Amino acid sequence: MPELTLYEYAVVRAVPQVYREEFVNVGVVLYCRKSKFAAMQFFIQEAKIRALCPEIEISLLENHLLAFQRICAGDKQGGPLAALDIAERFRWLTAKRSTIIQCSAVHPGLTADPQQTLAELFNKLVL
């Protein structure tokens, strides 16, 4: 049986009108220290988001999510935040904020395969 290791994840939410506190789950970010793994998957369900805010610029939302994903991955296109170590990037991304992109509380779990766990959480919580 493969060894299980601790991971942490948060659900990434689109909050098109922050003052209304309504959101749509659009992604999952997962961090596993032992595996040196951090990744984020997202999918924009335009109809759901437009139901909350018909005038939202979907391209702007997508750009914010792509930046979030690049920072998580440590991609240089993510700017200076992407240069932080993996744990700092995850903590920065999952910090509480009042912006169009917000995260749920961070939740722990055990996994033998962080990439597979990310896919399972994404399918369960976003799609």
Helices and strands as residue ranges (DSSP letters): E 5-14, G 18-20, E 24-32, E 37-42, H 46-52, H 58-73, G 76-78, G 80-83, H 86-94, E 101-103, E 107-111, H 114-125
